[in-house]
Structure formats: C-alpha cells, structure tokens
Amino acid sequence: MTERVEVAVVGGGLAGAAVATALARAGRDVVVIERQPVWRWRACGVFSSPASVVELARLGLDAGTIRQVGRSIPAMRVETPGGTTFRLTYGSESEQAAGAIGFDRSGLDDALLRLAQEAGADVRRGTTVVSLDLPRSAGTREPTTLGIEGGRRIQARVVVGADGIRSVVARAAGVARRARLPPRIGLTYHLKGDDDSAHDARMVVIPGGYCGIAPVPGGLVNVGIVLEDRVRLRQLESDGAAAVTESVVAALPPLPDGGFEPWRTGSRVEPVAGAWPLGHRVSRRAGDGWLLVGDAAGFLDPFTGEGIHRALVSARLAAAAIGGHLAGRSGALPAYERAMSNRFSGKDVVSWLVQMFLGRRALFEYAARRLASRPAERQTMSLVMSDLVPARGALDPRFLAALLVP
Ligand SMILES: Cc1cc2nc3c(=O)[nH]c(=O)nc-3n(C[C@H](O)[C@H](O)[C@H](O)COP(=O)(O)OP(=O)(O)OC[C@H]3O[C@@H](n4cnc5c(N)ncnc54)[C@H](O)[C@@H]3O)c2cc1C
C-alpha cells in the first residue's frame, strides 16, 4: 500500500524537526522520517552563536526549554600552536546578544521533534528511507516515491532532505559532491566533571588539526577534535579513537594561572563518535519537488561553527518556499536556492578564508597575532562568525588591510 502526504521530511535532526514544525503550523500535512528510534550521541556540534537562540525562539521553543538545553558561554578562546591566544566574545560585550551557547544535543533535538509533533507533524522514529524515485521530467508536479526499510512506500508532493552529510535525497537528486577540502575526520564525545558555572570554550589549533572544548548543560564538556594529516589518520587506524582523543586532550596546554578545567580528570560519558569524511557539498539545494536543508545542503568544517545556526535558518527559508510551492506559486522552490545564497554566500567566503589561513600555519599565526592585538577587528570577526552581522564586515578591504598589512 502506498501512503500519500503533502511533505515528507527525511531526517529528524535539528533541520528536519524545524522545517516540519513550521510547515505543520501552517496547516500542511507533514511526515518526518527519522532513522534513530531514540536519541543516541552521534558526531555533531554543540557550540553555537546567540543567533541560534534567536532562531529557536522564532520557531516557538519556549525560553525555559532553551535555558534547560543550552549553557551560556562568555567567549571562545582561540589558541594557536605558536602560543597566541585571543577571545571571540560573540556579541556578549554589546547589547546585541548574550554570548555563545553550548547545547545538550540530546535535549535540544528531542525538544524540537516534540515541537514538530505538537504542531501536528507525524514523526516516525526508527524508520529509514532507503530509496527515492524523484519525478523523471521537469515541471510535471508528479509526486516523489520514498521507499522505506521493510518495503512500505510513501508518495509526497515535496521531499525535504534533512538527512545530514550522507543525504539519500541529495544522492537521489544527483547533486551530492565531494568536499573541496582535504579529507578530515571529526571525533566527538562528552567528559564529566565540570560544574555549571560560566566559563569560556576553547578552540586549540594543534599540529595536524584542532580541538574544541565547549561547556554544555549537566556538568559536562563536549570535546570535538578534527584531524587532517596523514600521520594522525594512521595513528587513528593503529591506536583507535579512544587512545588518540585522550592523547590529544592530555597534550592541550593548561590554562594560564590554573584556569578552571575540572573536566581534565573527568571520565567519558559515551563512546567517541566519528564523522568521515567531514565535509560535503551539493551542486544545487532545490529542484522539482525536492529541497535540502541543514547539513544535507552542504557542510564545510566545524572550525567556523555555523552548522546549527544554518540548519535552523535553512529550515525557516525552506518552509516558506514549500508553502509557496504547495499554494501553486511557480518558482517558489528555486527561490529557496537564491534565498540561501543571499543569506550565506558571504559567510561561505569568510569560512573559506579561515580555512585557507588554517592550511598555511605561518599566515594563521600572523593573523591570530593581529587579531589578538586589535580589539576592533577582533570584534568584527566575532560578530561575523556568530552571524550577528553580515559577513561583508570581514570582507571589507579596510578590515582585511588591518588584519594583514604589516
Ligand atoms: C565533529 C563535528 C563537530 C561539529 N561542531 C559544530 C559546532 O561546534 N557548531 C555547529 O554549529 N555545528 C557543528 N557541527 C555541525 C552540526 O552538528 C550540524 O550542522 C547539525 O547537527 C546539522 O543538523 P541537521 O539536522 O542538518 O543534520 P543531523 O543533525 O545530522 O541530522 C540528520 C538526521 O537524519 C537522520 N537520517 C539520516 N539518514 C536517514 C535516512 N536515510 N532515513 C531516515 N533518517 C535519516 C539521522 O539519523 C539524523 O537524525 C559539527 C559537526 C561535526 C561532525
């Protein structure tokens, strides 16, 4: 038997839950298909900007839940192998925002799926999409058929790929492409032993990669390690993820003046989760009867920390486009592609520049020293990285000259 729905969302992570909430609220018939029967830690990010809190509130997540699933982080302390450090404050010194945030993803992702359900979406956990038959000819408005593990089928007028970096929707649409960065692996887990006081996150650039430490609710810190060089990847194969992550964390320089780090002696609360390859890109984010949101629509690298915020914004823009499409407005889905480009192409350029600097360590050290000694440029960088101001601030020739010209 084939079931028929207006919108099928593949993936019930942040992006999928958010787009389903918005569509169900608008009265649309939405089903969310999520592979995992219950939340389980997977390689993903926790550190985000205050702009994500704004998006969550806009989606209708109440302030109490946001406080419960998020822990305020005054700043991100960036540290280079050469010993330069500086703090990115994510707007906390301005009136604009309250600094960064560390999320408990089990709480946040569950809360958003509940929100989708309360809005009227049909959320099916423990269900996997294994195939997709997209309309063969353009402009026909034929439905897409989704094959569900176990043999059932669902026909949808619109399919949303919210299924992360290995998106089955992106692959079926023929738009999945390899990332342009060299292959890297991401490893993440939580450590116990923190308290819930406010303290900075750390982003420590290490030989062959970097390590992020972010406080999250429940007296935990999240460790996220990205390794990119061959020696590190071979070490991972021979010694295993637990040994490699422990050696990376043990080698992190202690904070000056005995800064607050009780997690250093804390135990791991779950096995290390890995993502490989880390990045992915797509040649298009929308087509006839389908579109991609969140990581499924492309993900570069966690260093610039934009995944969570982008997942929420893309979901909002996608919901508006799908609403228009179902109401018969031609060009509504292609308009999503343009809306995403308008919103994120500047930030993508900044993220690529950061990656370029990271790939040339002498240049990175130089720029880090400049940022450390120049509060105005540091603040611009901080606001751009946190999506609180348009990325053109960091692409302005005056900013680049202040950062780079000796
Ligand atoms: C190591 C690492 C560190 C990161 N650090 C940060 C950070 O500090 N800050 C930040 O903002 N971002 C970070 N990110 C990125 C961030 O985690 C993602 O951008 C965010 O989780 C995207 O959400 P999503 O809903 O698009 O995808 P996901 O959270 O990946 O959700 C996809 C969902 O789809 C489901 N699914 C997949 N395939 C199927 C299928 N065939 N059928 C049914 N369900 C399916 C999955 O089970 C999953 O629940 C990091 C990512 C990694 C890997």
PDBQT file of the ligand as one rigid body, heavy atoms in Angstrom, charges set to zero:
ROOT
HETATM    1  C1  LIG A 501      32.695  16.663  14.571  1.00  0.00    +0.000 C 
HETATM    2  C2  LIG A 501      31.676  17.741  14.323  1.00  0.00    +0.000 A 
HETATM    3  C3  LIG A 501      31.701  18.906  15.073  1.00  0.00    +0.000 A 
HETATM    4  C4  LIG A 501      30.760  19.912  14.830  1.00  0.00    +0.000 A 
HETATM    5  N1  LIG A 501      30.808  21.065  15.569  1.00  0.00    +0.000 NA
HETATM    6  C5  LIG A 501      29.882  22.021  15.375  1.00  0.00    +0.000 A 
HETATM    7  C6  LIG A 501      29.838  23.174  16.211  1.00  0.00    +0.000 A 
HETATM    8  O1  LIG A 501      30.633  23.330  17.140  1.00  0.00    +0.000 OA
HETATM    9  N2  LIG A 501      28.863  24.100  15.959  1.00  0.00    +0.000 N 
HETATM   10  C7  LIG A 501      27.944  23.945  14.959  1.00  0.00    +0.000 A 
HETATM   11  O2  LIG A 501      27.093  24.823  14.779  1.00  0.00    +0.000 OA
HETATM   12  N3  LIG A 501      27.944  22.855  14.176  1.00  0.00    +0.000 NA
HETATM   13  C8  LIG A 501      28.884  21.897  14.368  1.00  0.00    +0.000 A 
HETATM   14  N4  LIG A 501      28.834  20.747  13.618  1.00  0.00    +0.000 N 
HETATM   15  C9  LIG A 501      27.776  20.618  12.607  1.00  0.00    +0.000 C 
HETATM   16  C10 LIG A 501      26.431  20.337  13.248  1.00  0.00    +0.000 C 
HETATM   17  O3  LIG A 501      26.487  19.201  14.059  1.00  0.00    +0.000 OA
HETATM   18  C11 LIG A 501      25.413  20.136  12.144  1.00  0.00    +0.000 C 
HETATM   19  O4  LIG A 501      25.483  21.253  11.272  1.00  0.00    +0.000 OA
HETATM   20  C12 LIG A 501      23.985  19.993  12.630  1.00  0.00    +0.000 C 
HETATM   21  O5  LIG A 501      23.869  18.917  13.506  1.00  0.00    +0.000 OA
HETATM   22  C13 LIG A 501      23.107  19.797  11.396  1.00  0.00    +0.000 C 
HETATM   23  O6  LIG A 501      21.842  19.332  11.717  1.00  0.00    +0.000 OA
HETATM   24  P1  LIG A 501      20.991  18.548  10.619  1.00  0.00    +0.000 P 
HETATM   25  O7  LIG A 501      19.633  18.442  11.201  1.00  0.00    +0.000 OA
HETATM   26  O8  LIG A 501      21.178  19.154   9.284  1.00  0.00    +0.000 OA
HETATM   27  O9  LIG A 501      21.689  17.129  10.486  1.00  0.00    +0.000 OA
HETATM   28  P2  LIG A 501      21.863  15.974  11.536  1.00  0.00    +0.000 P 
HETATM   29  O10 LIG A 501      21.943  16.518  12.912  1.00  0.00    +0.000 OA
HETATM   30  O11 LIG A 501      23.000  15.148  11.027  1.00  0.00    +0.000 OA
HETATM   31  O12 LIG A 501      20.515  15.127  11.421  1.00  0.00    +0.000 OA
HETATM   32  C14 LIG A 501      20.264  14.273  10.342  1.00  0.00    +0.000 C 
HETATM   33  C15 LIG A 501      19.229  13.254  10.786  1.00  0.00    +0.000 C 
HETATM   34  O13 LIG A 501      18.850  12.472   9.676  1.00  0.00    +0.000 OA
HETATM   35  C16 LIG A 501      18.704  11.128  10.089  1.00  0.00    +0.000 C 
HETATM   36  N5  LIG A 501      18.864  10.313   8.886  1.00  0.00    +0.000 N 
HETATM   37  C17 LIG A 501      19.947  10.219   8.082  1.00  0.00    +0.000 A 
HETATM   38  N6  LIG A 501      19.707   9.402   7.046  1.00  0.00    +0.000 NA
HETATM   39  C18 LIG A 501      18.427   8.978   7.170  1.00  0.00    +0.000 A 
HETATM   40  C19 LIG A 501      17.597   8.119   6.399  1.00  0.00    +0.000 A 
HETATM   41  N7  LIG A 501      18.036   7.542   5.281  1.00  0.00    +0.000 N 
HETATM   42  N8  LIG A 501      16.323   7.890   6.836  1.00  0.00    +0.000 NA
HETATM   43  C20 LIG A 501      15.868   8.472   7.968  1.00  0.00    +0.000 A 
HETATM   44  N9  LIG A 501      16.621   9.292   8.735  1.00  0.00    +0.000 NA
HETATM   45  C21 LIG A 501      17.875   9.546   8.334  1.00  0.00    +0.000 A 
HETATM   46  C22 LIG A 501      19.815  10.940  11.115  1.00  0.00    +0.000 C 
HETATM   47  O14 LIG A 501      19.556   9.859  11.976  1.00  0.00    +0.000 OA
HETATM   48  C23 LIG A 501      19.780  12.286  11.831  1.00  0.00    +0.000 C 
HETATM   49  O15 LIG A 501      18.924  12.287  12.946  1.00  0.00    +0.000 OA
HETATM   50  C24 LIG A 501      29.761  19.734  13.829  1.00  0.00    +0.000 A 
HETATM   51  C25 LIG A 501      29.727  18.548  13.086  1.00  0.00    +0.000 A 
HETATM   52  C26 LIG A 501      30.659  17.559  13.336  1.00  0.00    +0.000 A 
HETATM   53  C27 LIG A 501      30.582  16.284  12.537  1.00  0.00    +0.000 C 
ENDROOT
TORSDOF 0
